[in-house]
């Protein structure tokens, strides 16, 4: 929010007022039909106290943002963002639905009263409000284990039934040092008894201080054959303002050092060979690689040089666009694991039906994809960024089993 100009803040406040005045007009119309002065007064007071309070909070935050401790800044901005969304979006839906109902009321059977139409419109506004509140306070930490089995023709028989747990996008700053939440995740993962644990980036939102105390939690993750990680676009500190380049480098180095404390091998354009009974598979990890505005730190050619003779390769790359642009048809990498999209923290998933607005930006945004004999799995993330909730897109632990 630091980058928001005063003009942007004014436009935001005007938009809130226009939506609220319109919604209030319709609400007053409904309470008039109900012929209840008490309800009318109650709605008026609650409605405008909330609206004025929200606008005041936005203005105060803009004025004082530079003076707020950065450790509290992220929490304040995300909380205000969640509050704005939970208020603003339901009102817009309510206005659209009730306007349509009133404009088309001549098409409605005569026995359906104006009051019924009004209550239907009111319900259309309350329903998304409760959905958003559920997404913020419950679903955001309602972790889900996705079980995936993939068959490979050239997987060495010694690695048959190899169990991989894939996690991504922790964004630890959003947890605000509530360690018990991720302790549940650690327990879920360890109960899966994985051979390997892969983490595909975005450990933090921006800062190394977000990592305070988390080493005691994440160090408890257990994997029989190793734990590996790569960096995501948020791990470089590119979205923060720094006094100098040295301060940014110090922050970046502290994030990289954290992986040593939790016994993860951080692969920065590197490869690592896992050997079992003289048979080998390669784990390749690249730094973040993305299309603008995301930067390309990754260089896939470097780690591939060391594992050319190993037929089965697993690539860890934060951004799934890397798979379609540099991996398929250009390399012999068998399986790529990515994150980054969060599934937009919003969507619809039922059996084989998967949809999210993020699909219009990312062709590969969540779940398993195949091109010829090459596979990509995109994890929907464990944490959140921006909107402090999840709607129809629960935080994910991917339990992947490799079969020969």
Beta strands, then each sheet from edge to edge (+ up, - down):
strand 1: 144-151
strand 2: 162-167
strand 3: 196-199
strand 4: 227-229
strand 5: 265-266
strand 6: 270-276
strand 7: 279-285
strand 8: 313-319
strand 9: 335-339
strand 10: 348-350
strand 11: 353-355
strand 12: 367-371
strand 13: 374-378
strand 14: 396-403
sheet 1: 1+ 14+ 2- 3- 4- 5-
sheet 2: 6+ 7- 8- 9- 13- 12+
sheet 3: 10+ 11-
end
